[in-house]
Amino acid sequence: MTNSSNCIKEVRKEGAAIVVTLVGEVDLHCTPEVHKALVAACRSKPARLVINLAEVSYMDSSGVGTLVAVFRRVNAYQGKLALCGLNQRVYSVFEITRLDKFFDIYKTEAEALTG
């Protein structure tokens, strides 16, 4: 299923997982739609929620905050959240904030799905 948001490319079911692919700049302008899509994906309580960031060129603090909120939601129902495909610029945001220690971060979507 594709989405009309500038930042949400695709939301799809992959076995027991849901994969959400984001694109472009995840910033204050698109994080409300990203948050809404990720919360919707959590409603079915997938065993694993994979957020593919391979096509994200930039993420600001509102994007990081959205991912932290979704991380908490997934942990509350004892699911797993995995991020994948982060470029160096996006990954450095997670390093600087030390969130790379909390999130499960994988190079590829295939690795994130098998975790």
CORCOR-V421335 format. One record per pair of residues at least 6 apart in sequence whose C-alpha atoms are under 7 Angstrom apart, sorted by sequence separation. I is the first residue (numbers start at 1). J is the second residue. D is the distance in whole Angstrom. If there is no record, write none. Layout:
BEGIN
i,j,d
I,J,D
I,J,D
END
This chain:
BEGIN
i,j,d
3,9,6
12,18,6
13,19,6
74,80,6
94,100,5
106,112,6
2,9,6
3,10,6
12,19,5
74,81,7
2,10,5
11,19,6
12,20,7
1,10,6
2,11,6
11,20,4
1,11,6
10,20,6
11,21,6
71,81,6
1,12,6
10,21,5
9,21,5
8,21,6
9,22,5
8,22,5
9,23,6
7,22,5
8,23,6
7,23,5
7,24,6
7,25,7
7,26,6
82,103,7
83,104,6
84,105,6
85,106,7
82,104,5
83,105,5
84,106,5
85,107,5
7,30,6
18,41,7
81,104,7
82,105,6
83,106,6
84,107,5
85,108,5
84,108,5
85,109,7
84,109,6
8,34,7
5,33,7
18,46,6
84,112,6
17,46,5
83,112,7
16,46,6
17,47,6
18,48,7
19,49,6
20,50,6
21,51,6
22,52,6
23,53,7
26,56,7
53,83,7
54,84,7
82,112,6
16,47,6
17,48,5
18,49,5
19,50,5
20,51,5
21,52,5
22,53,6
24,55,6
25,56,6
31,62,7
35,66,6
39,70,7
48,79,6
49,80,6
50,81,6
51,82,6
52,83,6
53,84,6
54,85,4
59,90,6
16,48,7
17,49,6
18,50,6
19,51,6
20,52,6
21,53,6
23,55,5
24,56,5
25,57,6
26,58,6
27,59,6
31,63,6
38,70,7
42,74,7
45,77,7
47,79,5
48,80,5
49,81,5
50,82,5
51,83,5
52,84,5
53,85,5
54,86,5
58,90,6
22,55,7
23,56,5
24,57,5
25,58,5
26,59,5
27,60,5
46,79,7
47,80,6
48,81,6
49,82,6
50,83,6
51,84,6
52,85,6
53,86,5
54,87,7
22,56,6
24,58,7
25,59,6
26,60,7
28,62,6
27,62,6
31,66,7
27,63,6
26,63,6
52,109,7
50,112,7
50,113,7
END
